[in-house]
Amino acid sequence: MEKLGNINAKRTLKAFLKMGFEVKNQSGTHVIVTGVVNGEKKTFPIPLHHKEIPIGTIRDILKQAGITREEFFEYY
């Protein structure tokens, strides 16, 4: 498996939108995203206050979204 590095924040948001997630609202520099994965509603924030999102934050976002790295990178 490829090592995960810092990921572009705007491109991350676009990838989730392509997957069918929607922007619920924006709270400051965080966009709240919502969608349904395997019949379960998922809601999580994506930080846009920096150009890149740190590795650990990406892992947490993917975990909250209930999707794998592979699924994410199909749309990234």
Number of C-alpha atoms within 10 A of each C-alpha: 5 6 5 12 12 13 16 15 19 15 14 21 22 13 17 20 16 13 16 11 19 17 17 14 12 13 10 9 12 14 18 17 20 20 19 14 14 8 7 10 11 15 17 19 20 21 23 17 11 11 13 17 19 15 14 11 14 21 14 12 17 15 13 13 23 14 13 11 14 11 11 15 10 10 14 16
